[in-house]
Amino acid sequence: MAFIKEEGFLYKSLNFIANIIILNFCFIFGSLGIITIGTSLSSTYYACLKFIDNSGNSIIQDYFLSYKLNIKRTILSFVLNVLINLSLIIYLFIFSNKVFQVVIIFLIILLNSVFNMYFLIESKFKNNFLLSLKNAFILFVMNIKRTILTSLIMVLTLYITFYTSLTFYISIGIYLLFGFGLYIYLNTLILKKVIEKYL
């Protein structure tokens, strides 16, 4: 039956699910050092791009190849991202003005969306931090429809996660199994066309 052959729907579906789980495992494993979350995200983007293009060796090999090459630069940029986020969150709780709080929330979303683009760029290009960050911001603005979509996915994911204690525990289980891998895969699909013209 073609249904269970390599070109069949069942085989392709199971293969896709397995690859998403592998991506998820790689991201979690590489993030265990906490400050290496940025490195892990960038490396997972790299492996995911290879997976989508069917141009790599294996997801695990591609992931660790990128991880080794990017670890120094991405650790520093991730730490900077965290420090800026913490500063904005502190201001969010200090000031009670609703308009100011909305502005801070917008800046947090913008910051993380730009850094999300930055880690994608770092997965394929080897530039210094300021140049990569500038390019990430430019690409973010020039491709605003796609970047807004990835931002909405991020916000929606966080909203569902923290909606209730039940959704939080369910989300944790999903993240541990395949959630991060699926999230990064969707982001890669959306943003792939943004950077592929420069590859």
VMD Tcl script that draws the C-alpha trace (Angstrom):
set ca {
  {0.00 0.00 0.00}
  {1.29 3.46 -0.95}
  {-0.16 4.65 2.35}
  {2.79 3.20 4.27}
  {5.52 3.63 1.64}
  {8.07 6.42 1.78}
  {5.98 8.55 -0.58}
  {2.81 7.78 1.35}
  {0.96 10.14 3.68}
  {1.48 8.06 6.83}
  {5.23 7.76 6.37}
  {5.65 11.47 5.63}
  {3.49 12.42 8.60}
  {5.37 10.20 11.04}
  {8.70 11.37 9.64}
  {7.67 15.00 10.08}
  {6.53 14.41 13.68}
  {9.77 12.58 14.47}
  {11.84 15.46 13.08}
  {9.89 18.04 15.07}
  {10.52 16.00 18.23}
  {14.23 15.80 17.38}
  {14.35 19.57 16.85}
  {12.62 19.99 20.19}
  {15.10 17.69 21.94}
  {18.05 19.55 20.42}
  {16.71 22.93 21.52}
  {16.02 21.77 25.08}
  {19.37 19.98 25.41}
  {21.31 22.98 24.12}
  {19.39 25.33 26.42}
  {20.24 23.52 29.65}
  {23.03 25.99 30.33}
  {20.38 28.79 30.40}
  {22.76 31.39 28.93}
  {23.05 29.10 25.89}
  {19.35 29.47 25.00}
  {20.24 31.96 22.25}
  {22.88 29.60 20.88}
  {20.39 26.75 20.95}
  {17.72 28.82 19.20}
  {20.10 29.90 16.45}
  {21.35 26.32 15.98}
  {17.81 24.96 15.87}
  {16.96 27.53 13.20}
  {19.98 26.35 11.21}
  {18.99 22.69 11.48}
  {15.37 23.56 10.68}
  {16.35 25.46 7.52}
  {18.36 22.44 6.40}
  {15.43 20.15 7.24}
  {12.94 22.24 5.24}
  {15.29 22.46 2.25}
  {16.22 18.79 2.61}
  {19.84 19.87 2.18}
  {21.51 18.80 5.41}
  {23.01 15.62 6.80}
  {20.83 15.00 9.82}
  {19.08 17.38 12.19}
  {21.35 16.45 15.10}
  {24.56 16.82 13.05}
  {23.47 20.15 11.58}
  {22.39 21.41 14.99}
  {25.67 20.66 16.76}
  {27.73 21.97 13.83}
  {25.98 25.34 14.14}
  {26.11 25.21 17.94}
  {29.87 24.86 17.94}
  {30.36 27.73 15.49}
  {27.95 30.21 17.08}
  {28.26 29.66 20.83}
  {30.53 32.61 21.69}
  {28.62 35.32 19.81}
  {25.14 34.11 20.66}
  {25.77 33.76 24.39}
  {26.72 37.42 24.67}
  {23.76 38.58 22.58}
  {21.32 36.43 24.56}
  {22.60 37.80 27.88}
  {22.16 41.34 26.53}
  {18.62 40.49 25.42}
  {17.77 39.14 28.87}
  {19.18 42.22 30.64}
  {17.16 44.59 28.46}
  {14.02 42.49 28.98}
  {14.53 42.52 32.75}
  {14.97 46.28 32.74}
  {11.74 46.76 30.78}
  {9.84 44.36 33.05}
  {11.03 46.26 36.13}
  {9.74 49.51 34.61}
  {6.48 47.73 33.80}
  {5.87 47.02 37.49}
  {7.23 50.31 38.79}
  {4.92 52.54 36.75}
  {1.16 52.23 37.10}
  {0.26 54.44 34.14}
  {-1.68 52.25 31.68}
  {-0.42 54.05 28.58}
  {3.17 53.67 29.75}
  {2.60 49.97 30.49}
  {1.20 49.41 26.99}
  {4.26 51.11 25.51}
  {6.57 48.91 27.61}
  {4.74 45.74 26.54}
  {5.01 46.85 22.92}
  {8.76 47.44 23.35}
  {9.20 43.99 24.92}
  {7.41 42.35 21.97}
  {9.41 44.43 19.48}
  {12.70 43.65 21.23}
  {12.12 39.91 21.25}
  {10.85 39.90 17.67}
  {14.00 41.66 16.48}
  {16.22 39.34 18.51}
  {14.28 36.39 17.10}
  {15.25 37.64 13.63}
  {18.80 38.19 14.88}
  {19.20 34.55 15.98}
  {17.83 33.41 12.62}
  {20.40 35.58 10.83}
  {23.17 34.28 13.08}
  {22.30 30.74 12.02}
  {23.32 31.50 8.43}
  {25.63 34.53 8.46}
  {28.79 35.29 10.40}
  {28.80 39.03 11.15}
  {29.69 41.05 14.21}
  {26.95 41.63 16.77}
  {26.04 45.22 15.88}
  {25.88 44.49 12.15}
  {23.70 41.41 12.66}
  {21.41 43.31 15.02}
  {21.11 46.20 12.56}
  {20.33 43.76 9.73}
  {17.76 42.02 11.93}
  {15.98 45.31 12.59}
  {16.05 46.27 8.90}
  {14.66 42.89 7.84}
  {12.05 43.13 10.58}
  {10.81 46.47 9.23}
  {11.08 45.53 5.54}
  {9.10 42.33 6.06}
  {6.66 43.65 8.62}
  {3.76 41.34 7.64}
  {5.80 38.19 8.25}
  {7.49 39.50 11.38}
  {4.16 40.65 12.85}
  {2.83 37.14 12.22}
  {5.74 35.58 14.15}
  {5.20 38.14 16.92}
  {1.51 37.22 17.12}
  {2.42 33.53 17.35}
  {4.80 34.35 20.22}
  {2.22 36.44 22.08}
  {-0.56 33.90 21.52}
  {1.66 31.07 22.71}
  {2.53 32.93 25.91}
  {-1.10 33.94 26.48}
  {-2.34 30.35 26.18}
  {0.50 29.10 28.39}
  {-0.30 31.45 31.27}
  {-4.08 31.67 30.77}
  {-4.82 29.28 33.65}
  {-2.86 26.89 35.83}
  {-4.30 24.03 33.75}
  {-3.12 25.47 30.43}
  {0.26 26.14 32.03}
  {0.81 22.50 33.02}
  {-0.53 21.22 29.69}
  {1.75 23.65 27.85}
  {4.78 22.48 29.83}
  {4.08 18.92 28.71}
  {3.70 20.05 25.10}
  {6.92 22.07 25.23}
  {8.85 19.12 26.61}
  {7.55 16.82 23.87}
  {7.41 18.91 20.70}
  {6.30 22.50 21.45}
  {9.61 24.33 21.00}
  {10.40 22.34 17.86}
  {7.01 23.14 16.32}
  {7.23 26.81 17.28}
  {10.68 27.16 15.70}
  {9.56 25.22 12.63}
  {6.60 27.59 12.09}
  {8.84 30.62 12.57}
  {11.33 29.21 10.08}
  {8.62 28.61 7.48}
  {7.37 32.19 7.86}
  {10.79 33.88 7.90}
  {12.64 31.63 5.45}
  {11.75 33.80 2.45}
  {13.02 36.86 4.31}
  {16.62 35.64 4.35}
  {16.80 33.17 1.45}
  {17.40 35.97 -1.11}
  {20.67 36.68 0.71}
  {21.82 33.05 0.92}
}
mol new
graphics top color blue
foreach p $ca { graphics top sphere $p radius 0.5 }
foreach p [lrange $ca 0 end-1] q [lrange $ca 1 end] { graphics top cylinder $p $q radius 0.2 }
display resetview
